[in-house]
Amino acid sequence: LTLESSPHYTISPHYLHSSILLKETGVSEKCRRKTCEWMYELCDYFQLHREVVGIALFYVDRYFTITFGGGESSSHHPVSKRDFQLIGLTALYIAIKTHGQSRQCAVDTNDSDAAAVAFNKLKFSLHICASTSRQQFTARQIEETECLMLQTLGWRLNPIVPSGCVIELLVMFLPCAMDSEHDDGGGESSRQIVVQNFVYDCATYLTELAVSVAALSLVYKPSVIAYASVLAAVDLLLEDDSSSMSSSSSSSRVTRDTLIEYDALLNQASCQHFERNKDEVVKAKEILGVMAPNVGLLFPSPFGEPTPTTFVGPNELL
C-alpha cells in the first residue's frame, strides 16, 4: 500500500490524449486496449502467467507519464502509435524477463519435477520478441529501447498490480469471516475452500480486464481495483433475500452477515484502508459492473444455483 502511493510509481492517462493532436497516428485508449489484448494472447501462447501483462503496461504507463509530462525529461510531445508499440513490446520483454514465471511452475510448486521445468520466459528471447512485431522492429531497436526504459524508470521494476498477491491477501480473510457459520455435517471447511477459489478466480478475471481499461488502471490504485473486484466476486455468491428462508439456499450462499464481517476484518487489518463505502471503491466497482455485465454467466455458482448478474450497492448492507 505504501509502494503504490510512492511518487516513483504514479501514472497518468494524459499521454493517451495524443490522438487529439496527431489524429490517426496518435495513441489513444483504443490503441492501449488492443495492445493489452495482444499481450494477453502472447502470454497465453507461451503459457506465461498473465500477471506480467499488468506489469508490462505499468512500465508503459509510467514511462510515458515521465516522458510526456511528469519528469525532467518530459517533452509534452504527442505519442505516436509506432512509439507506443515499440515501448509496449519492450515493456513486455522486460516484464517477462523479470516476472515471467510459467503457469506450470507457478502451479506445480509441490511437484518433485517442478524444479526441472524451465521457465517459459527463456523461450521468449530477444529475437523471438522482435519477430512478434512482424518485422516492424529489430532486436537492436528493442535492446536500445530497453536501456532507455530502464534508465527512465530508474530500474524500479517491481510495481504493485491488482492481480496476484493483492488478490490472494484479500481473499485470505474470507474463510475467517465464514468461521461464524458452522456445518454440523463437517463440510464447512470444504465449502470455504469452494467459495474462496470461486472469489479468487472471478476477481482475478475482473482485474485482468481492468488492466486494459484506462478509466480503471490509470485512475484508481491497484489495491482499490483489487478490492472492488473481490467485492464484486463475493456479491455473486450473496444469498437472495427471497431465498433466505430456504435452508438449502442459505447453507450454500454467502450470507450478508458474512459479508459484513468480511468488510470489518479487512477494514481492521488494513487500518481503514479497505472500506466498501469509499467513493473510489464504489466508482471502481460500478465501472467493473459496466465493463463485465455478464460476469455472473461466465462464473456460474459452484453450488449449482443461479448466479446474480448485479453487484451489491454500497448502502445495501446497512
C-alpha positions in Angstrom: 0.0 0.0 0.0 2.9 2.3 0.7 4.6 1.4 -2.6 1.6 2.2 -4.7 1.4 5.7 -3.1 5.0 6.5 -3.9 5.7 9.3 -6.4 8.0 6.8 -8.2 5.0 4.6 -9.1 2.4 7.2 -10.0 0.9 7.0 -13.5 -1.2 9.4 -15.6 -3.6 9.0 -18.5 -2.7 12.3 -20.1 -0.4 10.8 -22.8 -3.4 9.0 -24.2 -4.8 12.3 -25.5 -2.1 12.3 -28.2 -4.7 11.2 -30.7 -6.3 14.6 -30.4 -3.1 16.2 -31.7 -1.9 13.6 -34.1 -5.3 12.4 -35.1 -4.9 9.0 -36.9 -1.2 8.4 -35.9 -1.6 9.4 -32.2 -2.0 6.9 -29.5 -5.4 6.6 -27.8 -7.2 4.4 -25.2 -8.3 2.1 -28.0 -4.7 1.6 -29.0 -3.7 0.8 -25.4 -6.6 -1.7 -25.1 -5.7 -3.5 -28.3 -2.0 -3.7 -27.1 -3.2 -5.2 -23.8 -5.2 -7.8 -25.6 -2.3 -8.7 -27.8 -0.1 -9.1 -24.8 -2.5 -11.5 -23.2 -2.6 -13.6 -26.4 1.2 -13.7 -26.4 1.3 -14.8 -22.8 -1.3 -17.5 -23.4 0.7 -18.8 -26.4 3.9 -19.0 -24.3 1.9 -20.3 -21.3 3.2 -17.4 -19.1 1.4 -16.1 -16.0 -0.9 -13.4 -17.2 0.1 -11.0 -14.3 3.1 -10.0 -16.5 0.7 -8.1 -18.7 -0.3 -5.8 -15.9 3.4 -5.3 -15.0 4.3 -4.5 -18.6 1.5 -2.0 -19.1 2.6 -0.3 -15.8 6.1 0.1 -17.4 4.4 1.6 -20.4 2.2 4.0 -18.5 4.9 5.0 -16.1 7.4 5.6 -18.9 5.0 7.9 -20.8 3.9 9.6 -17.5 7.6 10.6 -17.1 8.4 11.5 -20.6 5.2 13.1 -21.6 4.8 15.5 -18.7 5.8 14.1 -15.4 9.6 14.5 -15.1 12.7 16.4 -16.0 12.9 14.6 -19.3 9.3 15.3 -20.2 8.7 16.7 -23.7 4.9 17.2 -23.9 5.2 15.9 -27.5 2.3 13.7 -28.5 2.9 10.0 -28.5 2.7 8.2 -31.9 1.3 4.7 -32.3 4.6 3.4 -33.5 6.4 4.8 -30.5 3.8 3.2 -28.3 4.1 -0.1 -30.0 7.9 -0.2 -29.6 7.7 0.8 -25.9 4.9 -1.7 -25.3 6.8 -4.6 -26.9 9.9 -3.7 -25.0 8.0 -3.4 -21.8 6.6 -6.9 -22.2 10.1 -8.2 -22.9 11.3 -6.6 -19.7 8.3 -7.9 -17.7 8.8 -11.4 -18.9 12.5 -11.4 -18.1 11.9 -10.2 -14.6 8.5 -11.7 -13.7 7.7 -14.2 -16.4 7.1 -17.3 -14.5 5.4 -20.0 -16.4 2.0 -21.2 -15.3 3.2 -24.8 -14.8 6.0 -23.6 -12.4 3.5 -21.4 -10.5 1.0 -24.2 -10.0 3.2 -27.3 -9.6 5.2 -25.9 -6.6 4.8 -29.2 -4.7 5.7 -31.4 -7.6 9.1 -33.0 -7.3 9.7 -32.4 -11.0 8.8 -28.7 -10.8 12.4 -27.6 -10.3 13.3 -29.3 -13.6 10.7 -27.4 -15.6 12.3 -24.5 -17.3 10.7 -21.1 -17.2 8.9 -20.3 -20.4 10.3 -16.8 -20.3 13.6 -18.3 -21.5 11.8 -19.2 -24.8 10.8 -15.5 -25.2 14.3 -14.4 -26.4 15.1 -11.0 -27.8 14.9 -12.3 -31.4 11.6 -14.0 -30.8 10.3 -10.8 -29.2 11.3 -8.9 -32.4 9.7 -11.5 -34.6 6.3 -10.9 -32.9 6.3 -7.4 -34.3 6.2 -8.8 -37.8 9.4 -7.1 -38.8 8.4 -3.7 -37.7 11.1 -3.5 -35.1 14.5 -5.2 -34.9 16.2 -6.9 -32.0 18.7 -4.0 -31.9 15.9 -1.4 -31.6 14.3 -3.4 -28.8 17.6 -3.7 -26.9 18.3 0.0 -27.2 14.8 0.9 -26.1 15.2 -1.5 -23.1 18.2 0.5 -21.9 16.3 3.8 -22.4 13.3 2.5 -20.4 15.4 1.1 -17.6 17.1 4.4 -17.2 13.8 6.4 -17.4 12.1 4.1 -14.9 15.1 4.3 -12.6 15.2 0.5 -12.5 12.0 0.3 -10.5 10.6 -2.9 -11.9 8.5 -4.3 -9.1 5.2 -2.4 -9.2 2.0 -3.3 -7.4 -0.6 -4.7 -9.8 -4.3 -5.6 -8.9 -3.9 -9.3 -9.6 -1.6 -11.7 -8.0 -0.5 -11.3 -4.3 -3.0 -8.5 -3.7 -6.0 -10.7 -4.6 -4.5 -13.5 -2.6 -4.2 -11.3 0.5 -7.7 -10.0 0.2 -9.3 -13.4 -0.4 -7.3 -14.9 2.6 -9.7 -13.1 5.0 -12.8 -14.7 3.5 -12.7 -18.0 5.4 -12.1 -16.1 8.6 -15.4 -14.2 8.0 -17.2 -17.6 7.4 -16.0 -19.2 10.6 -19.0 -17.9 12.4 -21.1 -20.3 10.4 -20.9 -24.0 11.3 -21.9 -27.0 9.4 -22.8 -30.0 11.6 -22.1 -32.3 8.6 -18.4 -31.4 8.7 -18.4 -29.8 5.3 -17.8 -26.3 6.4 -14.1 -26.3 5.5 -14.7 -27.7 2.1 -17.4 -25.1 1.5 -15.0 -22.3 2.5 -12.4 -23.6 0.0 -15.0 -23.6 -2.8 -16.1 -20.1 -2.0 -12.5 -18.9 -1.7 -11.5 -20.4 -5.0 -14.6 -19.0 -6.8 -13.9 -15.5 -5.5 -10.2 -15.7 -6.4 -10.9 -16.8 -9.9 -13.6 -14.3 -10.6 -11.7 -11.4 -9.0 -8.6 -12.3 -11.0 -10.6 -12.3 -14.2 -12.0 -8.8 -13.4 -8.6 -7.4 -12.5 -7.2 -8.8 -15.8 -9.9 -7.0 -17.7 -9.3 -3.8 -15.7 -5.7 -3.7 -16.9 -7.0 -2.9 -20.4 -9.4 -0.2 -19.2 -7.7 3.2 -18.8 -10.6 4.5 -16.7 -9.7 2.0 -14.1 -6.0 1.1 -14.3 -4.8 4.7 -14.9 -7.2 6.4 -12.4 -7.5 4.1 -9.4 -4.8 2.5 -7.3 -4.2 -1.2 -7.8 -5.4 -2.0 -4.2 -8.7 -0.3 -4.9 -9.2 -2.2 -8.2 -8.4 -5.5 -6.5 -10.7 -4.8 -3.5 -13.6 -3.7 -5.8 -13.0 -6.9 -7.9 -13.1 -9.1 -4.8 -16.3 -7.4 -3.5 -17.9 -7.9 -6.9 -17.0 -11.6 -6.9 -18.3 -12.1 -3.4 -21.6 -10.4 -4.3 -22.2 -13.0 -6.9 -22.5 -15.6 -4.1 -24.5 -13.4 -1.8 -27.8 -15.1 -0.9 -31.0 -13.5 -2.2 -33.4 -12.1 0.4 -36.3 -14.0 -1.2 -34.5 -17.3 -0.6 -33.1 -16.5 2.8 -35.8 -18.7 4.5 -34.7 -21.7 2.5 -32.2 -23.9 4.4 -30.6 -25.3 1.3 -30.0 -21.9 -0.3 -28.9 -20.4 3.0 -26.3 -23.1 3.5 -24.7 -22.6 0.1 -24.8 -18.9 -0.3 -22.6 -16.3 1.4 -24.8 -14.6 3.9 -25.0 -10.8 4.4 -23.7 -11.3 7.9 -20.6 -13.0 6.5 -20.1 -10.1 4.0 -20.4 -7.5 6.8 -17.9 -9.5 8.9 -15.5 -9.8 5.9 -15.7 -6.0 5.4 -15.0 -5.4 9.0 -12.0 -7.8 9.1 -10.4 -6.1 6.0 -11.1 -2.7 7.4 -9.4 -3.5 10.7 -6.4 -5.3 9.1 -5.7 -2.5 6.7 -6.1 0.3 9.2 -9.3 1.6 7.5 -7.7 1.5 4.0 -10.2 -1.0 2.6 -13.7 0.2 3.1 -16.7 -0.7 0.9 -18.4 2.7 1.1 -15.4 4.8 0.0 -16.2 6.7 -3.2 -13.2 5.3 -5.1 -14.3 1.8 -4.3 -17.9 2.4 -5.2 -17.0 4.0 -8.5 -14.4 1.3 -9.4 -17.0 -1.3 -8.7 -19.6 0.5 -10.9 -17.1 0.5 -13.8 -16.5 -3.2 -13.3 -20.2 -3.8 -13.5 -20.4 -1.9 -16.8 -17.2 -3.5 -18.1 -18.3 -7.1 -17.3 -22.1 -7.1 -17.1 -22.3 -10.9 -17.8 -19.7 -12.0 -15.3 -22.3 -14.0 -13.4 -22.8 -16.1 -16.6 -19.1 -16.6 -17.1 -18.7 -17.8 -13.5 -21.7 -19.9 -12.5 -22.3 -20.6 -8.9 -20.2 -23.5 -7.6 -23.3 -24.7 -5.7 -25.4 -25.2 -8.8 -27.6 -22.2 -8.1 -28.4 -19.2 -10.4 -25.7 -16.6 -10.1 -26.9 -12.9 -9.9 -25.6 -10.6 -12.5 -25.7 -7.4 -10.4 -23.4 -6.3 -7.6 -24.4 -5.1 -4.2 -24.6 -1.4 -3.8 -22.6 0.4 -1.1 -25.7 1.0 1.2 -27.5 -2.3 0.8 -25.6 -3.9 3.7 -26.6 -1.1 6.2 
